[in-house]
Amino acid sequence: MKNQEQAKILAKAIYEIRQLLSGYLGSKLIGDISVSKAAHLSYVLHNEALAIINGGTFDVEIAASKLKAAEKIFEQNNVKKQVIVSGGFDDLTSRDLRFLEEAAKLGELTVLLWPDATLETLTGKPPKFPLAERCYFLNAVRYVGKVVVAEAAADFNSLPENLRTDVWADGEPTVNSARKHFAAENRIAYRVFHADELRGFPAPPPMPPAPGRKKVVVTGSYDWFHSGHVRFLEEVSGYGDLYVVVGHDANIRLLKGEGHPLLPESERRYVVGSIKFVKQALISTGDGWLDADPEIRKLMPDIYAVNEDGDKGGKREYCQKLGIEYLVLKRTPAPGLPKRSSTDLRGF
């Protein structure tokens, strides 16, 4: 009797999931791929669930074969849709990253990046960051599959014919009827992300470590994130799996004074953790120049890396004491890009 009641509870759950996710059935669905899979699997077991709810039974072997068939279809179709976002992405912000993260949940994400001339036409002034720099930054974002530069004369309310697109993801600032019409005419799903869907800055999940690689840690405030930071993280990641400890708000204020940090710790951690060179981003819990001490002792890194500006605060002596290799890198921008400073960009 107890087993029957348990079976009924599970059957009711499957039936409810089938009802709730009915809108996600079909090959042209828009949504998280995991939700799509749940919808189809619950659909496959719909009759079996009803049989249990009504006091009957079902053939276990037939149910198992139906599940296997459904799994095979998912594997064959790979369910991955080609998702396009288009825009200038000048002065990339945490909200842009949240948008890219959510868009990437719909499938394989490509950024169609507007060149300098297009941005100047739209805004009446040159972009703050040149095309090469914007392209470099976007290619470093873990949610982005690839970046394609649009033709200079391209219509920003349409997409190129040679760019396969299943879903055009858009945000509230750029959504308009022309884009909706183009998507409908070309049988492209048009998905608009609203502000309430992009709230908060969830901690990016840690990426799996590579077997046999050293563990490297870096620390800092990362208050106005720019291409110079990306380049530093890229270089450091060449020495091993990279972990970044972002200074907590109170400590940044202690070291740099009132008005700092500009962005809260959760937002700064989110931005750093969104870079593909970073295995995991953490928030410090200590104080002073060695505020990351508790995190470093937990991580037990092989290397502590800093740039020339960060070579202070007793870090070298700290590493000697703990037996950690201390690495100082020069501040060098990526090839062809200008040198950037958070102070210059922030203005104070």
N, C-alpha and C positions, 0 to 999 in steps of 0.2 A: 504493500500500500504506500509506504513512504517513497519508494522508487517511482511509483506512478505519479505521485504528487510533484516530485522533483522534475520528472519528465514534462509534466504539464506546464510548470513554471517556465522551463526553457523553451517549450514550444510556443507559449504565449509571447515570450520575448522575441523569438524569431518572427512570429506573425506581426507583432507591433513594428518591428524594424522594417519588415516588408511594406507595411502600410505607410510608415513615415518617409521612407526613401523611394517611394514609387516614382517621384519626379526625376530621379537620377538614373532611370533605366534608359537604355538606348545608346547608340554609338555617338550621338551628337551632344551628350550631356556636358554641362559646364559645372565643374566643381572639383573638389579634392579627389584624386584618384582612389584613395583608400575608401572614401564614401561610396564611390561608384562600385567598387568591388563588393562592399558590404551589401549594397542594394541588389546586385545581381545574385550573390550567393543566397541571400534570404529569399529571393524570388524563386531560385531553384528548389529550395526546401519548403516552399509555400504549402504544397499539398500534404507533405509529411507532417508539418506543424499542425495543420487543420485536423489531420487524422488523430493525432495524440490529444488535441483539445477536445475532440468529440468522443473520446474514450476508445478509439480504435488503435490499430498498429500500422506499421509500414515495413516494407522490405528493406532491410539495412543495406544489402548488396546493391540494390538499384539506387538507393539514395547516395551511396558512396561513389558509384559510377557517374551519377549526375554531377556531383561535386568535382570529380576528376575532369570531366568534360568541360565544366565551366572554367576551371583553373587553366586547362590547356588553351582555351579560347583567349583568356587574358594574356597568357604567355606569347601566343602567336601574334596577337594584335599589339602587344606591348603597351597598350592603353595610353602611351605617351603622346600627347597632342603637341603640336608645334604652336607655341605661344609667342606673340610678338607684342612688344611695347615700343612706342616711338616717342621721341622727344629730344630736347637739347641736353638735359641733365647737367646744366651749368651750375657749379657750386653744389655738388651732390650733398644732400642732407640725410639725416636719420629717417625722415618721412619718406624720402625717395627709396631708401633701402627697405623700409617696411613694405612699400608698394611692390618692389621687385621680389621680395620674399613671398608675398601673397600670390603674386602673378606666377611665380615659379611652381607653386603648388598645383597649378592647372596643367602643367606639362613642361616640355623642354623650352627654356626661355631664351629668346633672342632679342637683343636691344637694337632697334633701328635708330641710329644716332644721327641727329641733324648736324650738318657741317656748319662752320662759322658763318658763311654767307646767309644760310637760311635763318639762323638765330638773329643775325643783324637785321634781316628783312622784317622779322616778327617783332623785334624789340626796339629797333631804331638805333641800336648801339652794338659794338662788338661784344662777344661773350667775355665773361670774366676770366674763363679758362679756355685755352685753345683746344682745337679738336684732338690733337695728339694726347693732351693731358687728360681730357675727359674720357677718351677711349682707353687709355692706360688704367685709369681708376676703375672704370666699369668692368674691364676684363679681370680685375682683381677681386671682384665681388663674388662670393661663393654661390649666390643664387643665379648668376648669369651664365648661360651656356656659351654664348658667343655674342660679339658686337659686329654689326654690319653698318657701314657708313652710307647714309642715303645720298642720292644724287643731289647736287646743289640746287637744281631747278625743280626738284620733286615737290609735289603737292603734299603739305603736311596733314591733309585730311584724307589721304589715301595711302595704300601700301603698294610696293612694287609687285608687278606680275610674276617676277621670277623668284619671289620669296614665299615659300610654302607657308600658309597660315591657316590654322584651325581655329585659333582664338586670338582676337585682338583685345588685349587688356588695356584699360584706360583708367585715368583718375578724374576726379571731379573738376580740377582746374582746366582740363583740355577737352572734356566731353562736349560734343555738339551734334546737331542733326546731320551734318554732312558726313561725319564719320559713321554714324549709325546707318545712314543710307548706303554708303560704300560697302559696309560689312554685309548688309542685307542683300545687296545686289550681287555680291561675290560669294554668298553662302558661307560667310565667316561669322562665327559666334562673337558677339561684342559684349565684353564683360567689364562693367564699370565698378571700380572699387570706391566706396564712400568713406568719408573720414572716420566714421565710427568703426569701420573694419580694420583700420590701421592704427588704432589706439594702442598705447603701451609699447614697451620695449622688452619683449621676452628675452631671456638669456639664450643666445644661440647654443644649441646642444653641442657638446664636445665632439670633435671628429676623432675617429679611431686612430691610435698611435701606430706608427710604422714599426714593425719588428726590427730590432737591432739598431735603431737610430738613437742618437743621443737626445737628451731632453734639454731644451734651451728656454730660459725665462727672460723676459724683458719687463720693465716697469715704466710708469709714466702717467701723465694726466690725460693726454690725447683729447684736449678740450676743443680744439678746432682742427678736425681731422683733414689732412690734405695729401697730395700725391707724394710729398716727401716722407710722410709716415708710412705710406704704402710701400715705398721703395725700401725703407729701413726694415720693415717686417719681411719683405721679400728676401732681402740679403741675409737677414738673421736666420730665416727658415732654411737656408742652405746649409746651416751647421747642425740642424737636427729638428725634431718636432718642437714647434714653437708654442709657448704659453705666455700670455700677456696678463699682467696684474695691473689693473687700472686703479689709480689712487682714489680713495673715498673722499667725498665732498669736504668734510671737516678738515682733513689733512691737507688737501690742496689749498684751502683757505688759510690754513696755518702757515704753509710754506710760501704762498704767493700773495697773500693779503686779500682784503675785501674786494668783491667783484669777481672773484675766482671761486670755483670754476664757472664758466659760462653755462655749461650743460651739466645736468645731474649725473651722478655716477652710473645709474642704470642705463641711461642713454649712451654715455660714453663707452660702457662695456658692450652694449649692443652693436655700436658702429664698428669697434675693433673686432668683435667676434664675427662680424659679417664678411671679413676679409679671408679669402681662401687660404692664405699662408698661415693662418692662426688655427691651432688645434683647439684651444679653449681660451676664453677671456674670463677673468675673475676680477673681483673688487677687493682691494686690500682691507685688512682689519687692524693693522698696526698704526704706528704714528711716526712722524719725522721722515727723514730721507730713507729710512729703512722700514717704511710702513708695510712693505710686502713680506716682512720676515715670517709671519705665521704661515702665509701661503707657500713661501719658498721651502720652509721646513717640511711641509706636507708633500709638495711636488718632488723634492729631492732632485733638482736639476743637475746636469753635468756642467752647464755653462750659464753664466749670467752675462747678458750682452747689453751694452749701453752705447749711445753715440757720444761724440766729443763733449756735447753740452751736459750730458748726464753723468760724466765721470767726476763725481763729487759725493759729499755726504758720507764718507767712510765706506763706500761700497767695495772698494778694492780690498781693504783690510777685512771687511766682513766675509768676503769670498775666501780669502786666505785662511781665515779661522775655520770655515766650514768645509774647506777642501773643494771649493767650486772653481772651475776655470773662469777667469774674468776676461771678457772680450770687449775691446773698445773699437768701434767702427767710425770712420769719417762720415760726415754728413754730405752725401753725394746724391744728387737727383738722378732719376732714371735717364738713360741716354736720350738726348734731344729735348728734355724738359727743363723748365726753369727751376731754380732753387726756391723753395717755399719755407715760410716761417709762420707759425701760428700767431705770433705777436703782430707781425705785419698784416696778416689777413684779418685778425680780430680788431686791430686798431688800438690796442692798449696792452 
